[in-house]
Amino acid sequence: MAMRRFTGYRPALGGMAYYTVAFTLGLYFTFAAVQGDYGLFRRAEIQAEASDLEKRLETLDSQVARMENLTRRLSDTYLDIDLLDEQARSVLGYIRADEIVIR
């Protein structure tokens, strides 16, 4: 009668290592997809920054348009007397003799 040896159940170390590495890589790539340099959080930050910059651009465009209008109104080809009078009063402090100044 031959003796049998009971070897029991031993998990294969190769399979366990494979699943451990695969799980670790999955966690790493999930973390990188959410919080990495090109992740979802960074994308949200970039979109918020782009929105702020678009608002700032609109503000600057309106200021440029206003300044272009004032420049055109004071040019040699088109002189707005009311604007010239306003500028002379504010810059030079001129007033007419029939006016009362309240400060």
C-alpha positions in Angstrom: 0.0 0.0 0.0 1.4 3.3 -1.0 1.3 6.2 1.3 -0.3 9.3 0.2 0.8 12.6 1.4 -1.7 15.2 2.2 -0.5 18.4 0.6 -3.5 20.5 1.6 -4.6 23.6 -0.3 -1.9 26.2 -1.1 -2.9 29.2 -3.1 -0.8 29.8 -6.1 1.5 32.7 -5.4 1.7 33.6 -9.0 -2.0 34.2 -9.3 -2.1 36.2 -6.1 0.8 38.3 -7.2 -1.0 38.9 -10.6 -4.2 40.1 -8.9 -2.3 42.2 -6.4 -0.4 44.0 -9.2 -3.6 44.4 -11.3 -5.5 45.8 -8.3 -2.6 48.2 -7.5 -2.4 49.4 -11.1 -6.1 49.9 -11.2 -6.0 52.0 -8.0 -3.1 54.1 -9.4 -4.8 54.8 -12.7 -8.1 55.6 -11.0 -6.3 58.1 -8.7 -4.4 59.6 -11.7 -7.7 59.9 -13.7 -9.3 61.8 -10.8 -6.5 63.9 -9.3 -3.6 63.8 -11.7 -2.3 66.6 -13.9 -4.9 65.8 -16.5 -7.6 64.4 -14.2 -11.1 65.4 -13.6 -10.4 67.9 -10.7 -7.8 69.7 -12.8 -10.2 69.9 -15.7 -12.8 71.5 -13.4 -10.2 74.0 -12.2 -9.3 74.9 -15.8 -12.9 75.3 -16.8 -13.5 77.6 -13.8 -10.4 79.6 -14.6 -11.4 79.9 -18.3 -14.8 81.2 -17.2 -13.2 83.8 -15.0 -10.9 84.9 -17.8 -13.8 85.2 -20.2 -15.6 87.5 -17.8 -12.4 89.6 -17.4 -12.1 89.7 -21.2 -15.6 91.0 -21.5 -14.9 93.7 -18.9 -11.7 94.7 -20.7 -13.5 94.8 -24.1 -16.1 97.1 -22.8 -13.4 99.4 -21.3 -11.5 99.4 -24.6 -14.7 100.3 -26.5 -15.4 103.1 -24.1 -11.9 104.5 -24.4 -12.0 104.2 -28.2 -15.3 106.1 -28.2 -13.8 108.9 -26.0 -10.7 109.0 -28.2 -12.8 109.3 -31.3 -14.9 112.1 -29.8 -11.8 114.1 -28.9 -10.0 113.5 -32.3 -9.3 116.2 -34.9 -11.9 114.9 -37.3 -14.7 114.8 -34.7 -14.8 117.2 -31.8 -17.5 116.7 -29.1 -17.7 120.1 -27.4 -19.6 118.7 -24.4 -16.8 116.1 -23.8 -14.1 118.8 -24.3 -15.9 121.0 -21.8 -16.2 118.1 -19.3 -12.5 117.3 -19.6 -11.4 120.9 -19.3 -13.4 121.2 -16.1 -12.2 118.0 -14.5 -8.5 118.3 -15.5 -8.0 122.1 -15.4 -10.6 122.9 -12.8 -12.3 125.5 -15.1 -15.7 126.9 -14.2 -17.9 129.5 -15.8 -18.6 132.8 -14.1 -22.3 132.0 -13.8 -21.8 128.6 -12.0 -21.8 127.7 -8.4 -19.5 124.9 -7.4 -20.5 122.6 -4.5 -17.8 120.2 -3.2 
